[in-house]
Amino acid sequence: MGKGVKAAVIGGVFAVMVGGAGYGTYNVVNALSGDGGGGVASGKRTGTPDEDEVEETTAKFFAAWRAGAAAQAASYTNNDAAAEQLLGAFADDAHITDVKITPGTPRGTTVPYTVKAKVAYGGKSEPLSYKSRLKVVRGLSTGRALVDWQPSVVHPALKKDDTLVTEQSATPPIEAVGRDGTELTKEEYPSLGPVLDALRDKYGEKAGGSPGIELVIRHEGDGAPDTPLLTLAKGRPGRLTTTISPSAQAAAEKAVKRFAQSSVVAVKPSTGEVLAVANHRTDGFNAAFEGQAAPGSTMKIITAAMLIDNGVTSMNGPAPCPDTAVWQSQTFKNLTGMKADESATLANSFLRSCNTAFIKLIDEKPLTDASLAQEAEERFGLGQDNWKTGIASFDGSVPAVDGPDRAAGAIGQGQVQMSPLNMASVTATAITGAFRQPYLVSPELDGREPARARGLRSSTAAQLKQMMRLTATQGTAREAMAGLGGDIGAKTGSAEVDGNAESNSWFTGFRDDIAAAAMTEEGGHGGDAAGPIVAAVLRTGG
């Protein structure tokens, strides 16, 4: 579908079905010749619009919309320029006609309604039905009661800079299948929706299908792939094999639904294949792959690797855990209730997630401001903006910094940024010693060159894996990982975010040849929310 098509929004010749509580008969002539168009009434009104104003404003708006009078309809909104653009383009680009609106019962100044219409293009037509709502507000300068303009007034799935377009698809449909050949659908795996759209956008032509005719949401603002809403003529789908494990994906979908604003990724450490990716978010964002947030103490996997690789300490070497640690005048503390232990080893401070132990060690020779960044990039493949997973992804960021941020970075705060995909990969690298860039579609399909990193020395990987085992069986991850058999390990994390009442919950772990990581915004400690999500995915065994 050509990206240059003019903005289009649902429309047509609307027949307003006047009914529902608060709606009496309203003369269409009055609606189109009344006091719209921006005039200022004498005796400017203030306060919340009353019931009569809500009824009159919405009736005028619907009637003008029905009559195809875009400018007039827009004049009953508080953003007439944006409203007129969308309402005026619907017939040419969205090809939606025979529209009827049935208002529902108002709730204060909010009015729900049902839209039924027909989409017709290229000799094909299909019925369209959906529900939406609008709100009536007081105009700031005029005092008039006006429709609070949002793209969702036209269709509930529309957001800022979105449009609706009906034409031949830009890319053929795909039949995406998992690693076992099972078809992956949005209906069965809802959070895969954006992933499947992205795969179609990139691989639709390569998969060998032929395009159909569709009504889609075009996301002009962020360049995201079109979101299909209605198919008028089916194309022939091409078959695209992914690395997804249907059993792991099903577990991930179910697990993230337990906690709002949650994301999880699972990978196969021996290959880098992505086994599951799921999000439970209000914004539809694929935070599992593209999120950028401080990972909290899960970052201590990389910090511990840096300490070991640079000869600062070892798993059984010293890593004292005092109550506080001061770095360049900034004081760092541990979680409330953690007992100080000046004789602690690195393994003990790791499994208890002692912040101060890691802060005190980052000043040791030969460590520099760049040491953590170098460890992340050279050993774990992070922060070089060169991952080619098959769809858009964030590659992590561990900048070389000085001052308090150097200390904060060692415990996953400051300027360090990660996604669940990044942390699942970190665990996979830690337990195998090899960095294998995660991927969702085989690089052989389009000749992608995956990112490279030299990985870890075998002795470092062995120590990291053992410390993660101890954390899962004796440390902060013990409760979340309880009941899991096989070779298991984990690391918890909680990341404080300015303005949030609760910290973000992070957790990463492994079980045999599956590694997973999850993040829940404002989920508290790592084991509280993210931990159960990861454990549920690991339980499937991939």
N, C-alpha and C positions, 0 to 999 in steps of 0.2 A: 504494500500500500504506500503510495508516494507520500513522503514526509512534507511535501510542499502544499498539500491540500489546505485550503482556507479553513479556519476554525468553524466547526459545526456543532450544533447542540440539538438535542431532541426537540422536535417541533412538528409543525404541520398545521392544518386547520383544526384548532381545538374546539371541541364542543363541550362546554362546561355543563356538567350535569349538576344543576343546583339542587342541593339537598343536604341532609345532615343538620345537626343542631346548630342553631344560630344563623342559618342561611335561609332567607326568604327569597321570593322571586325578585330578580334584579334585571332591569331593562338594559339590554346591550347598548342601545343608543346612548342612554345616560352614562354608561361606563366609558364610552369613547369620547364623549363630549363634556365630561364633568370637569372637575377642578384639577386634573392631572397636569403634567407638563411642567411642574416646578413652581407654580404660582404660590405666593405666600398668602395664607389666609389672614384676614384681619383678626386681631385677638389671638396671637400665637399661643398654642396650647403647650402644656408641659406635662411631665409625668408619664407613666405607663399608659399606652393606648387602652381604651376601654372596649367592652364587648362590641358595641356598635361600630367603632372605628375598625376593629379587626375584621368584622363582617364586610364592611363597605370596601376597605382597601383590598382584601383578598378577592372579593367579587369583581372589582374593577380590573385587578391584575389578571385574573383568569380570563375574563371576557376579552380583554385586549389581546392577550396571548392567543386565545381561540381565533380571533379575527385576523391574526397575522400582522397586527399592528405593533411591531417590535419596539419602535420608539415610544409609543404610548404606554405599552406594558412596562418598559424600562423606567418611565417617568414615575411609576408607582413604587420604585425601589430606591434604596439609599446609595446606589452606585449605577446611575443610568448609563454611563459609557460602557462599563463591562457587561451589564445586562443586555443592552441593545446589540452589542457585538455577537453574543451567544444566541440570543433570541432571533436575531435577523438572519443568521446563517443556517438555521436548522433545516430549512427546506432544500437548499442546494446541496448540502454535504451529508446530512444525516439521512435524508430521503425517508422521513417519517411523516405519515399522513394519517387522516381519519382518527385524530386523537380526541379522547374524551377524558375529562377530569372529574372525579367524584370526591368532593371534599368530605372529610370525616368530622368527628366532633372536636371542636377546638378545646385545647387545654390552656387556658389563659390566653397568651398572645401567640401560642404555637398552634398551627393548623396542619393536620395530616391530610393527605389526599392520595388517591389511587389514579394512575395514568394507564389507560389502555389505548393502543395505537396499532398501526401497521407499518412495517418497514418494507419498502418496495424499491428494487434496483435490478436493472438488467433482465427484466422479465420475470424476476423472482420476488416473492413477497412472503413475509412471515409476521404473525401477530407478536406484539410486544406488550408486556404488562409489568408494572413495578409500582412501588409505593415510595413516597417521599414526604417531606414536610417543609414548611416555611415558618418564619417568625416575623411578626409585625413589631416594629420599633418606632420610636419617636424621632423624626428628622431633627438633627441638631440645629440647622439654620432656619428651617421653615416651620418647625413645630408640627408638621403633618405626620400622620400615621403612614409608614412606608414598609414595604417588604424588605427585610434585612437580606441583602443580596449575597448569596453564596452559590457557587456552581452546583451544589447539591440540590438547589431548588429545582433544577432541570432534571437531574438524575442523581440518586443518592451515592453513586460510585464516583461522581466527578469531583475533582479537587482543583485547586488553583492551577491555572494554565492548561487544564485538560480540555479536550474537545471530543465530540462524537463524529465518527465518519463511517459511512457505508460505501464500500467499493470492493473490487477484487483484492484479495489479501496480498500484502507485500511479500509474505513468505508462505510456503505451503504448510499445512498442519503436520504435526509429527505424532507418531505413536511412540512415546518414550517408554522403554522397558527397563526393568531392573536387571541386576546381574544374573538372575535366574530365568529371565525371559518374560516375567510377569509384567503386564502393562501397569504403568503408574499414571493415575488420574487425579485430577483436583478433587473429585468427589470423594475418593477413598483416602487421599492424603492431602487435606486442605492446605496445609502450610507449604506444600510443594508448588502451589499455584504460581507465585512469582518466579520460581526456579524453572518450571516448565515453560513459562512465557519467554524467559531469557534463552532457554535452550532452543526453542522454536525460532526466535529472532536470529540466533547465530547459526543454527544448523539446519533450518528448514529446507533450504535448497540442497545442501549436501546430503540430506537424508533421502532424497530421491522422490519426494512427493510432488503434487501439483496443487496450486492455490485454489481456494474457493471464494465465495462472496460472503462478507461478514460485516456486521455492525461492531465497531471496536471503540474503545476509549484510547485516544491518542494523547500521550503524555508529552506535551510540547516543552514543558518547563525543565524536566530532569533528563530527557532523552531515554527514558526507560522504554522497553518494548511495548507495543500495543497490547491492550488487554481485551480479548474478544468478549463480547456480550451476547451476540446472537448470530447464528449461522443461517444464511439464506440458501446457499448452495454449498454442499460439502465438497471440499477438495479431496484429493487422494493423499492420505497421510504417508509420510516417509517414516521408516522405522529407525529409531535412534536408541542404541544401547548405552545405558548409563552404568555406573558402578554401584548404584543404590541397592541395598539389601532390603527387600520388602518387610522382613520381620523386624529388622532394626529400625526401619522408618516408621512402621506401625507403633513400635514401642516409644519412639521419640515423639511422635504426634500426640500420643496419649499422655506422656510424661509432662510435656510443656504446658498442657492445658491445666495442670494443677496449680500453676503459678503465673500470674500476670506478668507480661513483659519479659518472657523467658525465651532463650534460644539454646540450641544444642547441636553439636556436630560430632559424628563418629567417623573414624578412619581406620584403615587396616595398616598397621605399622610396617608390615613386611613388604607392602607395595605402594602405599600412599593413596589407595583408592578410598573415596568418600563413601561410607556405608549408609549414612543418614544425615539429613539436615532438616531441622524443624524450628519454627518460630511461633510463638503465641504473643502477638503484639497488636495493639490497636491501629498502628500506622501501616501495617503490611510490609514493613521494611525487612529485608533479609539480613538482619543483624547477625545471624549465625556466620555468614560469610563476610559481610561488609561493616559490621559494627566496629567502632573505635572507642575503647574505654579502658581505663586503668584496670589491670587484672588482679590487683591485690597480691596476696601472698602466693598465688600460683606461680608468680614470677620468680619465686625463690628456687625453682628448678634451674632456671638459667643462671641465677646468681650463685647457687651452689656449684654449678659446673664451672663458672668463672673462678671461684675460689680454689677448686681442686686443680683445674688446668694450669693455674698460675702458681701452684705450690704453696698457697697461703695456709691451707689446712686440708684435711681429708675427712672421710666419713667418720672415722674414729678419732680424728684429731680435735684439738680444742676449739670451742665456739661458745665462750661464756655468755650466759643469759642474765644480765643485770636487769633491775627494774626500769632503768632509763639509760639512754645513750645520747650524748650530745655530739652533733656534727655541725661545725662552723656556726655555733651559737644557737642552733635549733635543737630542741629536745624531742626525742622520739620515745614512745612508750609501747608497752605490750598491751594485749587485751586484758581487760579487767579480770582479776582473779588468777592470772598466771604467776606461778611461784618462781622467784629468781633462783638461778643455779649457776654459780660462778665456775663450776667444774664441768659444765655440760660439754658434750661432744657436738660436732656438726649434725650427726644423725639425730641426737636428742633435741637440739634446737630446731631442726627441720620438722620432725614429727609433731612437736608442740607448736610450731609456727611462731618462734620467738623473733620478734622484730629486732630487738636490740642486739642480738647476736650477729645478725647480718650487717647492721649499721656499723658496729665496732670493727668488723673485719675488713670493710671496704677501704680503709685507710692504710692497710698493710702494703708493703712493697711486694712485688713490683707494680701493683695496681695503679691505674691512672684514670683520669676522667673519661677516657675512651674505652676502657677495658670491657665494660658491660655491653656497650654497643658492638664491639668487635666480636665478643662471644656470641651475641645474638645473631649477627650477620654471618660470620664465618662458620660457626658450628651448627646453628639452628636454621639458617636460610631466611632469616627475618629482615625486614626493613629495607629491602633493595628494590621494591616495586617491580618485581619481575615474575611473580607467580602467574601461571597460566592454567587455571583450574578447569576452564571450559565456560565459565560465566564470570561476571565481575566479582572480585574479592579484594579484601584489604590484606596487605602482607605484613602487618605489624609495624610498630615504630618504637625503636629504642635508641634515642639520640644520645650522642656524647654530650654531657652537660657537667657543669661545675656547680659549686654552691650547694644549698640544701637539696636541690633536685637530684644531685648525684646520689645522696643517701636515700631519698624517697624512691628513686628508681629501683634500688636494690630490693625493695619490698613491694614493688608493683604499683607505686603511686607516682607523683610528679608528672613527668612528661611521657612516661611509658604508655603506649596504647596497644591493645590487642583485641582480637575477635575470638569467639569460641573456636573457629577453624584454626587460628594460629595456635591456641593453647592445646588443642587436640594434636596438632603436628608437633609441638614442643614435647609432649609426652611420648609420642611415637619415636621421636629422635632420641629422647633420653633413655628409652628402654632397649632400643636396637643399636644405638650408636651411629646410625646412618640417617641423614636427612633425605627423605623422599617426598618431593613436593606433592601435596594433596591434589587430586584431580577427580572430576565428576564424569568427564567424557574422555575416552582414550586419546592421548596426543596423536596417535597414528591416524585418526580420522581427518585431521586438518594440518598435520605436520607441525604442531606446536612443539617448541623446545622448552621443556620444563626447567625451572630454576635449579641451580646447583649450590651445594655447600659441602665443605669437607667433612662435616660430622664430628663425632666425638671419639676420643681414644677409648679403646675397649675398657680400660680400667675405670675411666670416668663414668661411662655408661653403666658399668656394673655397680658402682657405688650409688649412682642416682636411682637405679632401679631398686636396690635394696632399701634405700631411705624411703622411697615411695611405698614399698611393701610394708615397712614398719609403720608408716603413717596410716595405712589402711587397716592395719591389724591392732596397733597400739596407740595411735595418735589421734589427731583431730578429725580424721576421716573414718574412724572406726565405726561409728554408729551408722553412717550412710552406706558403708560397704558391707555391713553385717549380712551374713547369709550367702554371700557370693563365693562360689567355689573356684577352683583353678588358681592360676598364678595372678594375684591381684596387687594393685598398688594405687596410690592416689595422693593428691595434694589439695588442700582447701585454700580458699582466699576470700577476703572481704575487702572491698575498696570503698573508701569514703569519698563522697561526692558533695561538693559545696551546695548547700541549699536543700539537700535531701535529709529526711529524718532518719532513714535507715541506710546502711551501706549496701552496695551491690554485692550479691552473693556469687562467688566463683567456685568452680570445682572441676578438677580434671583427674582422670584415672584410667587404668587399663585393666583388662582381664584377658590373659592369653594374647591372642593376636587381634585385639580390638582396643582402640584408645578413644576416649571421648572427653569433651569439655562442654560446660554449660555456664551460662550467666543469667541471673535474674535481677533485674533492676529493683533496687530497694528490697532485696530478699533477705538481708541480714547476713549472718555468718555463712561461710561457704557450705557447711553441712546442712544448713536449714532448708534451703530451697534448691540450689544448683546440685547439691549432693544427691538427693533422691532422683533427680532427673538423669544424671549420669549413670547411677546405679541401675536404673530401669533399662537403659539402653545396653549397658554392659551385660545385663542378665540374659539378653538374647543370644549372646555369643557371636553376633554378626551374621 
